[in-house]
């Protein structure tokens, strides 16, 4: 076993990215191999004693400028993510590996009351620490723990709210996994319909010696699914801004040839909007999570990655992802639209069907779609009949012109004969 402190990597500071909706960190060992990955948001509410024996509450969020000094990776045994920020504050979570699964044991938050910017008029300058037990358990090894829902960890003076969490505590092969272990809050259970028992037949029915033939079993054909409901989804960083990402579509999902319509009713929407990358996350009430990642190369945008986790109607859990897509491309500053039904093979097991699609992940202005670029198949379907119509019109004009020229010549010949 080897313990690698995160300060060995990159001069005591782990790689840190600030997205518009979360902090993303990579912790590496001394060989520059990725050993722990995390992307999350944390809000803090801290009650403290202010001057003149008054109580006060400070509310703040995990900021962008964090470092990972003190983070550790111990191969296949334990690891610690430590995020340091502000004037003497830190937030950490330690993980233990049980072989096939791992879990988070303790979340520790240390805060410095001497930081008068965060804790104005604090009566004390001391540092305090609280430790709570999170609900991150039974995470399969070689998967990322994903939880878009908000989870509040409460203690006497401190409340910590976590959401948009994506963590892999034990990274192998120097890359994060494309498989996910989703928290229970993101996969609500569907209530089981009550069972009805048939009414007993009367016991006075006459008995005969005749043998009643048994009817052969009938197979009920699988009903054809109706077109899915078109959902209208938009994401904005906060309540005081307009949407920065918009998407409208009806979606049908086929996993191992079992088809399911995605229900937009009650679906929660989250995500992020960046300069080069934007993300839309949809969590439905039917135990399904869809994450769409878009990239921007300054000229065109495209759907780069798609991850879908959920359960079939038979209760079979699945998680399928593709991070090398080139779908729904359009010029930056416009939207992509395709009204006709389209199907896309995402993996060997997963196919999606879209209906009435329009999406714009970058450059949304005033909360409305920009001018749309139609999908190529639809554009071609209009060009073909137009070309045929033009050709027919030209042919008709040629025939009419030949007819009138011939008639004129015949009339001239008739006059000369007199």
VEXDREN-2710 file (C-alpha; in Angstrom, 1 decimal):
% VEXDREN-2710
k/r/px/py/pz
1/UNK/0.0/0.0/0.0
2/UNK/1.2/3.5/-0.8
3/UNK/-0.1/6.8/0.4
4/UNK/0.2/9.6/-2.0
5/UNK/-0.5/13.1/-0.7
6/UNK/-2.1/15.4/-3.2
7/UNK/0.6/18.0/-2.7
8/UNK/3.0/15.8/-4.6
9/UNK/1.0/16.6/-7.6
10/UNK/1.2/20.1/-9.2
11/UNK/3.0/21.8/-6.3
12/UNK/0.4/21.0/-3.6
13/UNK/-2.6/22.1/-5.7
14/UNK/-4.8/19.7/-7.4
15/UNK/-6.2/20.5/-10.8
16/UNK/-9.2/22.7/-10.3
17/UNK/-11.8/23.8/-12.8
18/UNK/-14.6/26.2/-12.1
19/UNK/-17.8/25.6/-14.0
20/UNK/-20.8/27.9/-13.9
21/UNK/-22.5/25.3/-11.8
22/UNK/-20.1/23.4/-9.6
23/UNK/-16.4/22.9/-8.7
24/UNK/-14.5/20.1/-10.5
25/UNK/-11.3/18.7/-9.1
26/UNK/-8.8/16.0/-10.1
27/UNK/-6.5/14.6/-7.5
28/UNK/-3.4/12.8/-8.8
29/UNK/-0.7/10.6/-7.3
30/UNK/3.1/11.1/-7.5
31/UNK/3.1/9.5/-10.9
32/UNK/0.5/12.0/-12.2
33/UNK/-2.1/9.3/-12.4
34/UNK/-5.7/10.3/-11.6
35/UNK/-6.7/8.7/-8.3
36/UNK/-9.8/10.7/-7.2
37/UNK/-12.3/12.8/-9.1
38/UNK/-15.1/15.0/-7.8
39/UNK/-17.5/17.6/-9.1
40/UNK/-20.1/19.0/-6.7
41/UNK/-21.7/22.0/-5.1
42/UNK/-21.9/22.7/-1.4
43/UNK/-23.9/25.4/0.4
44/UNK/-23.2/26.3/4.0
45/UNK/-25.4/27.8/6.7
46/UNK/-23.4/28.5/9.9
47/UNK/-24.9/29.9/13.1
48/UNK/-22.4/31.8/15.4
49/UNK/-22.2/34.1/18.3
50/UNK/-21.8/37.8/17.3
51/UNK/-20.8/40.8/19.4
52/UNK/-23.2/42.0/22.1
53/UNK/-24.4/38.4/22.8
54/UNK/-26.3/38.3/19.6
55/UNK/-26.6/35.3/17.3
56/UNK/-26.0/35.5/13.6
57/UNK/-26.1/33.2/10.6
58/UNK/-23.6/33.2/7.7
59/UNK/-24.7/31.6/4.4
60/UNK/-22.1/31.0/1.7
61/UNK/-21.2/28.4/-0.9
62/UNK/-18.1/26.5/-1.8
63/UNK/-16.2/29.0/-3.9
64/UNK/-14.2/28.6/-7.1
65/UNK/-10.7/29.0/-5.8
66/UNK/-10.3/25.8/-3.8
67/UNK/-7.1/23.8/-3.4
68/UNK/-6.7/20.0/-2.7
69/UNK/-3.8/20.2/-0.3
70/UNK/-4.2/17.4/2.2
71/UNK/-6.1/15.1/-0.1
72/UNK/-4.8/11.5/-0.1
73/UNK/-5.1/8.3/-2.2
74/UNK/-4.3/5.0/-0.6
75/UNK/-4.6/2.3/-3.2
76/UNK/-7.7/0.1/-2.8
77/UNK/-8.1/1.0/0.9
78/UNK/-9.0/4.6/1.7
79/UNK/-8.9/8.1/0.2
80/UNK/-9.7/11.6/1.3
81/UNK/-10.9/14.6/-0.6
82/UNK/-10.0/17.9/1.1
83/UNK/-11.0/21.2/-0.4
84/UNK/-9.4/24.3/1.2
85/UNK/-10.9/27.7/0.6
86/UNK/-11.2/31.3/1.9
87/UNK/-9.4/32.4/5.1
88/UNK/-8.7/29.1/6.9
89/UNK/-11.8/27.1/5.9
90/UNK/-11.8/23.5/4.6
91/UNK/-14.3/20.8/3.6
92/UNK/-13.3/17.1/3.4
93/UNK/-14.8/13.7/3.0
94/UNK/-13.0/10.4/3.6
95/UNK/-13.8/7.1/1.8
96/UNK/-13.1/3.5/2.6
97/UNK/-13.0/0.6/0.1
98/UNK/-14.5/-2.7/1.0
99/UNK/-13.5/-4.6/-2.1
100/UNK/-16.6/-4.5/-4.3
101/UNK/-18.1/-1.4/-3.0
102/UNK/-16.9/1.8/-1.3
103/UNK/-18.6/4.4/0.9
104/UNK/-18.1/7.9/2.4
105/UNK/-17.5/7.6/6.2
106/UNK/-17.4/11.2/7.4
107/UNK/-17.8/14.7/6.1
108/UNK/-15.6/17.2/8.0
109/UNK/-16.1/21.0/7.8
110/UNK/-13.7/23.4/9.5
111/UNK/-14.4/27.1/9.6
112/UNK/-12.5/30.1/11.0
113/UNK/-14.5/32.6/12.9
114/UNK/-11.6/35.0/12.6
115/UNK/-12.6/35.5/8.9
116/UNK/-14.5/38.7/9.4
117/UNK/-15.6/38.8/5.8
118/UNK/-17.5/35.5/6.1
119/UNK/-18.4/35.9/9.8
120/UNK/-18.9/39.7/10.4
121/UNK/-18.9/40.8/14.1
122/UNK/-18.1/37.3/15.3
123/UNK/-17.4/37.3/19.1
124/UNK/-14.6/34.7/18.7
125/UNK/-11.6/34.3/16.4
126/UNK/-11.3/30.5/17.0
127/UNK/-11.6/27.8/14.4
128/UNK/-14.4/25.2/14.8
129/UNK/-14.9/21.7/13.3
130/UNK/-18.1/19.7/12.7
131/UNK/-18.2/16.1/11.4
132/UNK/-21.3/14.4/10.1
133/UNK/-22.1/11.1/8.4
134/UNK/-23.2/11.4/4.7
135/UNK/-25.5/9.1/2.9
136/UNK/-23.0/7.9/0.3
137/UNK/-22.9/4.1/0.7
138/UNK/-22.7/0.9/-1.4
139/UNK/-21.0/2.6/-4.4
140/UNK/-19.8/-0.1/-6.8
141/UNK/-16.1/0.0/-7.4
142/UNK/-15.1/1.4/-10.8
143/UNK/-18.3/3.5/-10.9
144/UNK/-19.0/7.2/-10.2
145/UNK/-21.4/8.2/-7.4
146/UNK/-24.0/10.5/-8.9
147/UNK/-26.6/12.5/-7.0
148/UNK/-28.3/15.5/-8.6
149/UNK/-30.8/15.9/-5.8
150/UNK/-30.1/18.1/-2.8
151/UNK/-28.9/16.4/0.4
152/UNK/-28.7/18.5/3.6
153/UNK/-26.3/17.3/6.4
154/UNK/-27.4/18.8/9.7
155/UNK/-25.6/19.4/12.9
156/UNK/-26.1/21.8/15.9
157/UNK/-24.8/24.9/14.3
158/UNK/-24.0/24.0/10.7
159/UNK/-26.1/22.8/7.8
160/UNK/-24.4/21.6/4.7
161/UNK/-26.4/21.1/1.4
162/UNK/-24.8/19.0/-1.3
163/UNK/-26.1/18.6/-4.8
164/UNK/-25.0/18.0/-8.4
165/UNK/-22.5/15.5/-6.9
166/UNK/-20.3/13.3/-9.1
167/UNK/-17.5/11.5/-7.2
168/UNK/-15.2/8.6/-8.0
169/UNK/-13.1/7.9/-4.9
170/UNK/-10.9/5.1/-6.3
171/UNK/-10.0/5.8/-10.0
172/UNK/-8.3/3.0/-11.9
173/UNK/-6.6/3.1/-15.3
174/UNK/-6.1/6.8/-15.0
175/UNK/-9.6/7.7/-16.2
176/UNK/-13.0/8.0/-14.7
177/UNK/-15.7/5.4/-15.2
178/UNK/-18.6/5.8/-17.6
179/UNK/-20.8/3.8/-15.2
180/UNK/-22.7/5.4/-12.4
181/UNK/-24.1/4.4/-9.0
182/UNK/-27.1/6.8/-8.6
183/UNK/-28.4/7.9/-5.2
184/UNK/-31.8/6.8/-4.0
185/UNK/-33.1/10.4/-4.2
186/UNK/-32.6/10.5/-8.0
187/UNK/-34.4/7.1/-8.5
188/UNK/-37.7/7.3/-6.7
189/UNK/-39.5/4.0/-6.3
190/UNK/-42.8/3.5/-8.2
191/UNK/-45.7/2.5/-5.9
192/UNK/-47.0/-1.1/-6.4
193/UNK/-50.6/-1.3/-7.5
194/UNK/-52.8/-3.2/-5.0
195/UNK/-53.5/-6.9/-5.8
196/UNK/-57.1/-7.8/-6.4
197/UNK/-58.3/-11.3/-5.7
198/UNK/-61.0/-13.0/-7.9
199/UNK/-64.3/-13.7/-6.3
200/UNK/-64.7/-17.4/-5.4
201/UNK/-67.0/-19.4/-7.6
202/UNK/-70.2/-20.9/-5.9
203/UNK/-69.7/-24.4/-4.5
204/UNK/-73.1/-25.5/-5.7
205/UNK/-72.2/-25.8/-9.4
206/UNK/-73.3/-29.0/-11.0
207/UNK/-70.8/-31.8/-11.5
208/UNK/-70.6/-33.6/-14.8
209/UNK/-68.5/-36.4/-16.1
210/UNK/-67.7/-34.5/-19.3
211/UNK/-64.2/-33.2/-19.7
212/UNK/-64.1/-29.5/-20.5
213/UNK/-61.3/-28.8/-23.1
214/UNK/-58.7/-26.4/-22.0
215/UNK/-58.4/-23.3/-24.2
216/UNK/-54.9/-22.8/-25.6
217/UNK/-53.0/-19.9/-24.0
218/UNK/-53.2/-16.7/-25.9
219/UNK/-50.3/-14.3/-26.3
220/UNK/-51.2/-10.6/-25.8
221/UNK/-49.4/-8.6/-28.4
222/UNK/-47.1/-5.8/-27.2
223/UNK/-49.0/-2.5/-27.6
224/UNK/-47.5/0.1/-29.9
225/UNK/-46.3/3.1/-27.9
226/UNK/-47.9/6.4/-28.6
227/UNK/-45.7/9.3/-29.6
228/UNK/-43.8/10.6/-26.5
229/UNK/-44.9/13.9/-24.9
230/UNK/-42.7/16.8/-25.9
231/UNK/-40.9/18.2/-22.9
232/UNK/-39.7/21.8/-22.7
233/UNK/-36.5/22.1/-20.6
234/UNK/-34.4/25.1/-19.8
235/UNK/-31.6/25.8/-17.3
236/UNK/-30.6/29.1/-15.8
237/UNK/-27.7/29.5/-13.2
238/UNK/-29.9/31.3/-10.7
239/UNK/-33.4/32.8/-10.3
240/UNK/-32.1/36.3/-11.3
241/UNK/-31.0/35.3/-14.8
242/UNK/-32.6/34.1/-18.0
243/UNK/-32.1/30.6/-19.4
244/UNK/-28.6/29.8/-20.9
245/UNK/-29.5/26.4/-22.2
246/UNK/-32.8/25.3/-23.8
247/UNK/-34.1/22.0/-25.2
248/UNK/-37.5/20.8/-26.5
249/UNK/-38.0/17.2/-27.5
250/UNK/-40.0/14.1/-27.2
251/UNK/-37.8/11.1/-26.3
252/UNK/-38.2/7.4/-26.7
253/UNK/-35.6/5.1/-25.3
254/UNK/-34.9/1.5/-26.5
255/UNK/-32.8/-0.7/-24.2
256/UNK/-32.3/-4.2/-25.4
257/UNK/-35.3/-3.7/-27.7
258/UNK/-37.6/-2.7/-24.8
259/UNK/-39.0/0.7/-25.6
260/UNK/-39.9/3.4/-23.1
261/UNK/-41.2/6.9/-23.5
262/UNK/-39.5/9.5/-21.4
263/UNK/-42.1/11.4/-19.4
264/UNK/-41.4/15.1/-18.9
265/UNK/-44.1/15.6/-16.3
266/UNK/-42.4/16.1/-12.9
267/UNK/-38.9/16.0/-14.4
268/UNK/-36.3/18.0/-12.5
269/UNK/-33.8/20.0/-14.6
270/UNK/-30.2/21.0/-13.7
271/UNK/-27.0/21.5/-15.5
272/UNK/-24.3/24.0/-16.3
273/UNK/-23.5/26.6/-18.9
274/UNK/-19.8/27.2/-19.9
275/UNK/-18.0/28.8/-22.7
276/UNK/-16.8/25.5/-24.3
277/UNK/-19.0/23.0/-22.6
278/UNK/-22.6/22.9/-21.4
279/UNK/-24.6/20.2/-19.7
280/UNK/-28.3/19.4/-19.2
281/UNK/-29.3/16.8/-16.6
282/UNK/-32.9/15.5/-16.5
283/UNK/-34.2/13.4/-13.6
284/UNK/-37.6/12.0/-14.2
285/UNK/-40.2/10.5/-11.8
286/UNK/-39.9/7.2/-13.7
287/UNK/-36.5/6.3/-12.2
288/UNK/-34.5/7.7/-15.1
289/UNK/-31.6/10.2/-15.3
290/UNK/-30.4/11.6/-18.6
291/UNK/-27.2/13.7/-18.9
292/UNK/-26.5/15.5/-22.2
293/UNK/-23.1/17.2/-22.7
294/UNK/-22.5/19.7/-25.5
295/UNK/-19.2/21.1/-26.8
296/UNK/-18.5/24.4/-28.6
297/UNK/-15.5/24.8/-31.0
298/UNK/-16.3/28.5/-31.5
299/UNK/-18.0/27.8/-34.9
300/UNK/-20.3/24.9/-34.3
301/UNK/-21.8/23.1/-31.3
302/UNK/-22.7/19.5/-31.0
303/UNK/-23.9/16.9/-28.6
304/UNK/-20.7/15.3/-27.5
305/UNK/-21.7/12.8/-24.7
306/UNK/-24.9/11.2/-23.6
307/UNK/-25.5/9.1/-20.4
308/UNK/-28.8/7.4/-19.5
309/UNK/-29.4/5.5/-16.3
310/UNK/-32.7/4.0/-15.2
311/UNK/-34.8/0.9/-15.0
312/UNK/-36.9/-0.9/-17.5
313/UNK/-40.6/-1.7/-16.9
314/UNK/-39.4/-5.1/-15.7
315/UNK/-37.2/-3.5/-13.0
316/UNK/-33.9/-4.2/-14.8
317/UNK/-31.4/-1.4/-14.0
318/UNK/-29.2/-0.1/-16.8
319/UNK/-26.6/2.5/-17.3
320/UNK/-25.4/3.3/-20.9
321/UNK/-23.1/6.1/-22.1
322/UNK/-21.3/7.3/-25.1
323/UNK/-18.7/10.1/-24.9
324/UNK/-17.7/10.3/-28.5
325/UNK/-20.9/11.6/-30.3
326/UNK/-21.3/14.2/-33.0
327/UNK/-25.0/14.8/-33.0
328/UNK/-27.3/17.8/-33.3
329/UNK/-24.7/20.1/-34.9
330/UNK/-25.4/23.7/-35.7
331/UNK/-23.6/27.1/-35.9
332/UNK/-23.0/28.8/-32.5
333/UNK/-25.5/31.5/-32.0
334/UNK/-28.3/29.4/-33.7
335/UNK/-30.4/26.5/-32.5
336/UNK/-30.7/23.0/-34.0
337/UNK/-34.1/21.7/-35.0
338/UNK/-35.5/18.5/-36.4
339/UNK/-39.3/18.1/-36.3
340/UNK/-39.4/14.6/-37.9
341/UNK/-38.7/11.5/-36.0
342/UNK/-35.0/10.6/-35.8
343/UNK/-33.2/7.5/-34.3
344/UNK/-29.7/7.3/-33.0
345/UNK/-27.7/4.3/-31.9
346/UNK/-25.9/5.3/-28.8
347/UNK/-24.4/1.9/-27.7
348/UNK/-24.9/-1.7/-28.7
349/UNK/-27.7/-1.9/-26.2
350/UNK/-29.2/1.6/-26.4
351/UNK/-31.0/3.5/-29.1
352/UNK/-32.9/6.8/-28.7
353/UNK/-35.7/8.3/-30.9
354/UNK/-36.3/12.0/-30.9
355/UNK/-39.5/13.9/-31.9
356/UNK/-40.0/17.6/-32.4
357/UNK/-36.4/18.3/-31.4
358/UNK/-35.0/21.8/-30.9
359/UNK/-32.0/22.5/-28.8
360/UNK/-29.6/25.5/-28.1
361/UNK/-26.9/25.0/-25.5
362/UNK/-24.9/28.2/-26.2
363/UNK/-25.7/31.8/-26.9
364/UNK/-29.3/31.8/-25.7
365/UNK/-30.6/35.4/-25.6
366/UNK/-33.6/36.7/-23.7
367/UNK/-34.7/33.1/-22.9
368/UNK/-35.7/32.3/-26.4
369/UNK/-34.4/30.1/-29.2
370/UNK/-32.3/31.7/-31.9
371/UNK/-32.9/31.1/-35.7
372/UNK/-33.0/27.3/-36.2
373/UNK/-30.9/25.2/-38.5
374/UNK/-33.0/22.2/-39.8
375/UNK/-31.6/18.7/-39.7
376/UNK/-30.1/17.6/-43.0
377/UNK/-32.5/14.7/-43.7
378/UNK/-35.4/17.0/-43.4
379/UNK/-33.8/19.6/-45.7
380/UNK/-33.1/16.9/-48.3
381/UNK/-36.8/15.8/-48.1
382/UNK/-37.8/19.3/-49.2
383/UNK/-35.2/19.6/-51.9
384/UNK/-36.2/16.4/-53.8
385/UNK/-39.8/17.4/-54.5
386/UNK/-38.8/21.0/-55.3
387/UNK/-36.2/19.7/-57.9
388/UNK/-38.8/17.3/-59.4
389/UNK/-41.4/20.1/-59.6
390/UNK/-38.9/22.5/-61.3
391/UNK/-37.9/19.8/-63.8
392/UNK/-41.6/19.1/-64.7
393/UNK/-42.3/22.8/-65.1
394/UNK/-39.3/23.2/-67.5
395/UNK/-40.5/20.2/-69.5
396/UNK/-44.0/21.6/-69.8
397/UNK/-42.6/24.9/-71.0
398/UNK/-40.5/23.2/-73.6
399/UNK/-43.5/21.2/-74.9
400/UNK/-45.7/24.3/-75.0
401/UNK/-43.0/26.3/-76.8
402/UNK/-42.5/23.5/-79.4
403/UNK/-46.3/23.3/-79.9
404/UNK/-46.7/27.1/-80.6
405/UNK/-43.6/27.2/-82.9
406/UNK/-44.9/24.2/-84.9
407/UNK/-48.4/25.7/-85.1
408/UNK/-47.1/29.0/-86.3
409/UNK/-45.1/27.3/-89.1
410/UNK/-48.1/25.3/-90.2
411/UNK/-50.2/28.5/-90.4
412/UNK/-47.6/30.3/-92.4
413/UNK/-47.4/27.3/-94.8
414/UNK/-51.2/27.4/-95.3
415/UNK/-51.2/31.1/-96.2
416/UNK/-48.5/30.6/-98.8
417/UNK/-50.6/27.8/-100.5
418/UNK/-53.2/30.4/-101.4
END
